[in-house]
Amino acid sequence: MPFDPRQLFSTRVSSLPLLGLGISTEFNARAQGGLDLLALRAALPDLVEFLEVGADVERGIDADTRAWVASGLPTTYHFLDVNLEDEADLDDAWIDETCALAREIDAAWLCGDAGLWHIGRRERGHGTLMPPILEASSADEMARNVRRLRETTGFEVLPENPPAHVFLGKMHLLDYYARVADRADSGLLLDVAHLAVFQHVAGHAPTTGLDSFPIERVVEVHVAGGTPFESGGRTFVEDDHGTSILPATWEILAEVLPRATGLRAIVFEGERNTVEQVVPVFERIDAMLRGVQA
């Protein structure tokens, strides 16, 4: 069934490909000591089925991603350079360039942390990553942007909950993105590692808020490692994309998987590690999936 961005999500989701388990990458990750993508694929051909490409329009697509695409393997496009909370930042030029890059790698959909990727002009020197203001007006603005991006590009657009050590606003993070998805009639990318960080910062149990969250709209899930650290007498978690997965992250994943009826992809964000380091994480995620499917 061809993808039609004007149809309801309940119809659109059935046209999205089932990608399975994937690995993330960012521009020149391997050159900076990170993962050899095709070596990982060779080591785990039955588990590593697609590549999530973290990219921005300034740097474009690196050689490792091009090699993956040339091998005929699937991809998704994870934008690293737009403030999806800010309507003024979602300009036509960025949309056109992002769409061109996504089509160049034949991406299955667009996704990205839905917050603030930069302050001021969109330049790498201004890069940051902050969460949105957790208020209804912000969620409504983001929803308009998600809908516009989907309808303009013809790609499904999956907003992702970003990590942070401080969150502003009165809404629970899950309530915020539930409102975005409802008003945009969109799918979602749920990063269970980022959610674990939020729950810790907010003083909640790991699965607080999931009972009322529209998990049926979760098309993609991210899993990543995090490292606790102390500052000012408090414990925070650094979202370092390592292979040490927090117990809370596994707990959230176990809660989500049985209810995620629209799930099409799970990404382990492990681009900063070696093949040997990431293999056990893929094996554990696969075992959890098999347990749900049994």
C-alpha positions as a printed NumPy array, in Angstrom:
array([[  0.   ,   0.   ,   0.   ],
       [  1.539,   3.39 ,  -0.992],
       [  2.081,   5.953,   1.745],
       [ -0.45 ,   8.799,   1.715],
       [  0.323,  11.544,   4.287],
       [ -3.295,  12.763,   4.159],
       [ -4.737,   9.495,   5.435],
       [ -5.356,   8.808,   9.105],
       [ -2.442,   7.385,  11.069],
       [ -4.404,   4.198,  11.706],
       [ -4.326,   3.639,   7.933],
       [ -0.849,   5.054,   7.237],
       [  0.893,   2.822,   9.76 ],
       [ -0.034,  -0.29 ,   7.799],
       [  1.938,   1.026,   4.8  ],
       [  5.151,   1.546,   6.792],
       [  7.786,  -1.18 ,   6.371],
       [  8.617,  -3.597,   9.178],
       [ 12.325,  -2.866,   9.641],
       [ 13.108,  -4.931,  12.746],
       [ 16.295,  -4.209,  14.724],
       [ 18.714,  -1.507,  13.648],
       [ 21.822,   0.424,  14.61 ],
       [ 22.349,   4.187,  14.662],
       [ 25.11 ,   6.242,  13.12 ],
       [ 26.144,   9.888,  12.881],
       [ 28.419,  11.69 ,  10.437],
       [ 31.911,  10.141,  10.403],
       [ 31.222,   8.079,  13.541],
       [ 33.653,   5.31 ,  12.556],
       [ 36.406,   7.797,  11.687],
       [ 36.102,   9.091,  15.256],
       [ 36.642,   5.629,  16.737],
       [ 33.077,   4.393,  16.49 ],
       [ 31.306,   1.409,  15.003],
       [ 32.097,  -0.298,  11.709],
       [ 28.554,  -0.655,  10.396],
       [ 29.081,  -3.286,   7.718],
       [ 31.286,  -5.339,  10.039],
       [ 28.435,  -5.352,  12.567],
       [ 25.998,  -6.405,   9.858],
       [ 28.347,  -9.221,   8.874],
       [ 28.633, -10.343,  12.507],
       [ 24.863, -10.227,  13.155],
       [ 23.125, -10.588,   9.785],
       [ 19.915, -11.844,  11.368],
       [ 19.718,  -9.099,  14.014],
       [ 21.053,  -5.885,  12.454],
       [ 18.524,  -5.207,   9.716],
       [ 18.61 ,  -1.452,   9.073],
       [ 20.541,   1.754,   9.731],
       [ 19.248,   4.929,  11.364],
       [ 21.204,   7.783,   9.819],
       [ 21.743,  10.801,  12.053],
       [ 22.34 ,  13.679,   9.657],
       [ 22.089,  17.411,   9.064],
       [ 21.875,  19.379,   5.843],
       [ 25.247,  21.076,   6.354],
       [ 27.326,  17.876,   6.47 ],
       [ 25.084,  15.573,   4.467],
       [ 25.721,  11.823,   4.147],
       [ 29.074,  10.221,   4.983],
       [ 30.919,   7.421,   3.178],
       [ 29.933,   4.687,   5.625],
       [ 26.251,   5.454,   5.162],
       [ 26.682,   5.485,   1.399],
       [ 28.344,   2.067,   1.594],
       [ 25.406,   0.754,   3.626],
       [ 22.909,   2.132,   1.104],
       [ 24.945,   0.718,  -1.796],
       [ 24.621,  -2.73 ,  -0.226],
       [ 20.846,  -2.456,  -0.596],
       [ 20.046,  -2.34 ,   3.127],
       [ 17.199,  -0.204,   4.585],
       [ 17.591,   3.148,   6.362],
       [ 15.699,   5.789,   8.289],
       [ 16.64 ,   9.489,   8.428],
       [ 17.158,  11.044,  11.885],
       [ 17.456,  14.832,  11.595],
       [ 19.917,  16.587,  13.904],
       [ 19.323,  20.198,  12.979],
       [ 15.782,  21.537,  13.31 ],
       [ 13.841,  22.927,  16.272],
       [ 10.629,  21.   ,  15.749],
       [  9.022,  23.   ,  18.55 ],
       [  9.552,  26.283,  16.642],
       [  7.427,  27.025,  13.554],
       [  9.815,  29.756,  12.366],
       [ 12.713,  27.283,  12.245],
       [ 10.914,  24.849,   9.96 ],
       [ 11.691,  26.81 ,   6.79 ],
       [ 11.117,  25.657,   3.225],
       [ 14.834,  25.444,   2.367],
       [ 15.547,  23.076,   5.257],
       [ 12.558,  20.93 ,   4.388],
       [ 13.656,  20.659,   0.746],
       [ 17.265,  19.756,   1.606],
       [ 16.257,  17.259,   4.286],
       [ 13.768,  15.6  ,   1.973],
       [ 16.435,  15.328,  -0.748],
       [ 18.896,  13.652,   1.642],
       [ 16.242,  11.26 ,   2.928],
       [ 15.293,  10.277,  -0.61 ],
       [ 18.962,   9.878,  -1.53 ],
       [ 19.317,   7.118,   1.065],
       [ 15.795,   5.783,   0.404],
       [ 14.771,   6.366,   4.017],
       [ 11.665,   4.634,   5.291],
       [ 10.646,   7.719,   7.318],
       [ 11.893,  10.867,   9.047],
       [ 12.448,  11.088,  12.784],
       [ 14.376,  13.125,  15.325],
       [ 14.539,  14.471,  18.851],
       [ 11.637,  16.912,  18.99 ],
       [ 12.947,  19.858,  20.945],
       [ 15.618,  22.488,  20.307],
       [ 18.668,  21.396,  18.301],
       [ 20.245,  24.842,  18.148],
       [ 20.025,  28.376,  19.514],
       [ 19.91 ,  31.229,  17.03 ],
       [ 20.932,  30.463,  13.454],
       [ 21.106,  26.857,  12.281],
       [ 24.875,  26.35 ,  12.389],
       [ 26.949,  23.523,  13.832],
       [ 28.71 ,  25.967,  16.157],
       [ 25.349,  26.745,  17.726],
       [ 24.384,  23.106,  18.188],
       [ 22.747,  21.909,  21.372],
       [ 19.9  ,  19.62 ,  22.319],
       [ 17.265,  20.737,  24.762],
       [ 13.765,  19.412,  25.418],
       [ 10.664,  21.435,  24.565],
       [  8.762,  23.453,  27.15 ],
       [  6.316,  20.93 ,  28.572],
       [  3.179,  23.035,  28.117],
       [  0.096,  22.585,  25.948],
       [  0.824,  25.548,  23.668],
       [  4.264,  24.146,  22.857],
       [  2.822,  20.7  ,  22.118],
       [  0.262,  22.243,  19.78 ],
       [  2.951,  24.179,  17.886],
       [  5.044,  21.044,  17.53 ],
       [  2.03 ,  19.127,  16.286],
       [  1.483,  21.71 ,  13.533],
       [  5.127,  21.341,  12.518],
       [  4.978,  17.547,  12.467],
       [  1.874,  17.611,  10.293],
       [  3.353,  20.198,   7.93 ],
       [  6.615,  18.281,   7.565],
       [  4.76 ,  15.039,   6.858],
       [  2.411,  16.559,   4.306],
       [  5.178,  18.545,   2.59 ],
       [  7.723,  15.734,   2.287],
       [  5.482,  12.694,   1.933],
       [  7.39 ,  10.918,   4.715],
       [  5.938,   9.749,   8.015],
       [  7.484,  12.007,  10.69 ],
       [  8.16 ,  10.517,  14.124],
       [  8.885,  13.048,  16.906],
       [ 11.208,  11.68 ,  19.598],
       [ 11.355,  12.542,  23.295],
       [ 14.844,  14.066,  23.874],
       [ 17.115,  13.71 ,  26.921],
       [ 17.882,  16.457,  29.438],
       [ 18.967,  17.067,  33.003],
       [ 16.367,  19.82 ,  33.485],
       [ 12.823,  20.013,  32.108],
       [ 10.636,  23.141,  32.16 ],
       [  6.844,  23.066,  32.161],
       [  4.048,  21.388,  34.089],
       [  3.159,  18.454,  31.833],
       [  4.523,  14.957,  32.174],
       [  6.769,  14.184,  29.204],
       [  4.487,  11.37 ,  28.047],
       [  1.407,  13.595,  28.238],
       [  3.207,  16.19 ,  26.121],
       [  4.03 ,  13.793,  23.294],
       [  0.622,  12.142,  23.524],
       [ -0.867,  15.578,  22.829],
       [  1.548,  16.121,  19.92 ],
       [  0.617,  12.779,  18.376],
       [ -3.105,  13.375,  18.819],
       [ -3.1  ,  16.83 ,  17.23 ],
       [ -0.687,  15.881,  14.453],
       [ -2.305,  12.462,  13.981],
       [  1.245,  11.146,  13.9  ],
       [  3.29 ,   8.175,  14.895],
       [  5.901,   8.483,  17.625],
       [  9.484,   7.52 ,  18.314],
       [  9.753,   6.562,  21.977],
       [ 13.303,   6.624,  23.334],
       [ 13.045,   4.438,  26.424],
       [ 16.506,   5.512,  27.623],
       [ 15.52 ,   9.185,  27.417],
       [ 12.267,   8.412,  29.195],
       [ 14.188,   6.679,  31.989],
       [ 16.263,   9.862,  32.404],
       [ 13.136,  12.03 ,  32.6  ],
       [ 11.451,   9.759,  35.137],
       [ 14.583,   9.842,  37.308],
       [ 14.881,  13.641,  37.142],
       [ 11.165,  14.071,  37.873],
       [ 11.245,  11.613,  40.783],
       [  8.876,   9.117,  39.133],
       [  8.971,   5.353,  38.882],
       [ 10.265,   4.206,  35.465],
       [  6.848,   3.325,  34.024],
       [  4.837,   6.262,  35.432],
       [  2.438,   7.618,  32.803],
       [  2.646,   4.686,  30.402],
       [ -0.838,   3.433,  31.325],
       [ -2.459,   6.402,  29.591],
       [  0.153,   6.873,  26.849],
       [ -0.914,   5.945,  23.275],
       [  1.67 ,   3.176,  22.819],
       [ -0.228,   2.025,  19.748],
       [  1.212,   5.115,  18.016],
       [  4.825,   4.113,  18.74 ],
       [  6.349,   3.172,  15.386],
       [  9.967,   3.172,  16.54 ],
       [ 11.759,   2.6  ,  19.847],
       [ 15.282,   3.666,  20.8  ],
       [ 17.444,   1.882,  23.364],
       [ 20.735,   3.401,  24.549],
       [ 23.206,   3.292,  27.391],
       [ 23.508,   5.916,  30.103],
       [ 26.03 ,   6.683,  32.823],
       [ 24.976,   8.1  ,  36.225],
       [ 27.021,  10.989,  37.62 ],
       [ 26.854,  13.257,  40.675],
       [ 26.502,  17.035,  40.586],
       [ 25.455,  19.394,  43.385],
       [ 24.495,  16.493,  45.61 ],
       [ 22.131,  15.005,  43.012],
       [ 22.454,  12.073,  40.626],
       [ 21.934,  12.627,  36.918],
       [ 22.348,  10.362,  33.877],
       [ 24.542,  11.129,  30.879],
       [ 22.96 ,   9.883,  27.653],
       [ 26.289,   8.602,  26.332],
       [ 25.117,   5.906,  23.869],
       [ 27.326,   3.35 ,  25.601],
       [ 26.492,  -0.296,  26.166],
       [ 25.661,  -0.009,  29.876],
       [ 21.855,   0.045,  29.779],
       [ 20.088,   1.321,  32.895],
       [ 17.753,  -1.163,  34.635],
       [ 14.975,   1.432,  34.288],
       [ 15.468,   1.458,  30.519],
       [ 15.003,  -2.314,  30.308],
       [ 11.958,  -2.053,  32.598],
       [ 10.309,   0.532,  30.354],
       [ 11.091,  -1.491,  27.224],
       [  9.529,  -4.59 ,  28.763],
       [  6.37 ,  -2.585,  29.524],
       [  6.154,  -1.055,  26.041],
       [  6.826,  -4.009,  23.742],
       [  3.648,  -6.043,  24.396],
       [  1.425,  -2.991,  23.786],
       [  3.223,  -1.458,  20.799],
       [  0.919,  -2.782,  18.095],
       [  2.227,  -0.295,  15.523],
       [  5.912,  -0.965,  16.202],
       [  8.014,  -1.219,  13.046],
       [ 11.568,  -0.671,  14.287],
       [ 13.86 ,  -0.802,  17.313],
       [ 17.193,   1.022,  17.214],
       [ 20.109,   0.436,  19.532],
       [ 22.   ,   3.724,  19.578],
       [ 25.476,   2.271,  19.843],
       [ 27.501,   4.054,  17.171],
       [ 30.279,   4.973,  19.638],
       [ 31.214,   1.377,  20.468],
       [ 32.879,  -1.666,  18.933],
       [ 31.184,  -4.61 ,  17.292],
       [ 32.071,  -6.855,  20.241],
       [ 30.563,  -4.401,  22.719],
       [ 27.187,  -4.031,  21.011],
       [ 26.517,  -7.718,  20.249],
       [ 25.177,  -8.581,  23.757],
       [ 22.76 ,  -5.632,  23.659],
       [ 21.307,  -6.745,  20.329],
       [ 20.987, -10.289,  21.639],
       [ 19.097,  -9.144,  24.742],
       [ 16.694,  -6.935,  22.748],
       [ 16.083,  -9.812,  20.335],
       [ 15.353, -12.151,  23.247],
       [ 12.824,  -9.699,  24.646],
       [ 11.113,  -9.436,  21.252],
       [ 10.954, -13.192,  20.933],
       [  9.435, -13.405,  24.397],
       [  6.674, -11.004,  23.407],
       [  6.   , -12.824,  20.143],
       [  5.916, -16.279,  21.772]])
